[in-house]
Amino acid sequence: MANLYPTKSIERKYETQLKKVARIVGGIVDTYTVGDTIINQEALNNALDLYAQALEPWAAEVVAKVIQNVDNNNRRAFNSHAENMSVELRRILNETQTGSVARLLQDEQVQLITSLPLEAGIRAQEIARNAATGGIRATEAAKEIRKTGQVTESRAVLIARTEIAKSNAAFTQARSQSIGASSYIWRTAEDSDVRATHAHLEGTIHEYANPPYIEGEGNHGPGEIWNCRCWAEPIITI
């Protein structure tokens, strides 16, 4: 079966959208900060809360499009091999509905996106509090607070990459199980960036219902944890 990992273009577009959020969050924190001091903590909290609320409909629209693109990409990968399946399996695959999976993914991702302003506010306040109590030097605190936008952007990129892979994994599992494929072959990107804990899983067989335990990560399948570019190749009985 062809590589079921989503195309990089989907991931890059998602990252670009979420980086916009990070820049706005950084600007809001800067507005209410002078050096190592938040000049009006209540106003900062209110501004970030309002932005989080205003962000929700936009996030829902962006996420819906991203999830649809991942779903379409996943469907095409399956369909590219449909000629190797029996007529009955092709029929079932074509009739498989992924709407419930998409809705669950959308709810989770919208929540992650709208949490970005709130997480940034908490981080800035903790730094300012540490500076006020002598836990960190004022110059260092000011430097860290100014990094809020940058830190939020890193978090946004992590969300984009992780959630694209998790969405793809969910669609792969839904389609696989709809045609009776309960097991898969763990596939990696097979490059130097693959985690050592994942590299040795390349080519191994697992059940969707019983994913492997990975040290420091727990039990999970390919693509279901942060920055994982692994994917499941379903074992299909023709």
KACORTA-V962581 format. One record per pair of residues at least 4 apart in sequence whose C-alpha atoms are under 6 Angstrom apart, sorted by the first residue. I is the first residue (numbers start at 1). J is the second residue. Records with the same first field share a line. If there is no record, write none. Layout:
I->J + J
//
This chain:
5->231
14->160
15->157 + 160
18->156
19->153
22->149 + 152 + 153
23->149
25->117
26->148 + 149
32->38 + 39
33->37 + 38 + 39
35->142
36->128 + 138 + 141 + 142
37->128
48->117
51->55
52->114
55->59
59->63 + 110
60->110
63->67
76->80
82->90
85->238
86->238
89->179
124->145
125->129
127->141
130->135 + 136
131->135 + 136 + 137 + 138
148->152
158->162
159->163
161->227
162->226 + 227
163->167
165->223
166->223 + 224
169->223
172->176
173->177
176->181
177->181 + 182
181->235 + 236
182->207 + 208
183->206 + 207 + 208 + 235
184->205 + 206 + 232 + 233 + 234 + 235
185->203 + 204 + 205 + 232 + 233
186->202 + 203 + 204 + 232
187->202 + 230 + 231 + 232
188->202 + 230
211->219 + 220 + 221
212->219
213->218 + 219
214->218
222->230 + 231 + 232
223->228 + 229 + 230 + 231
//
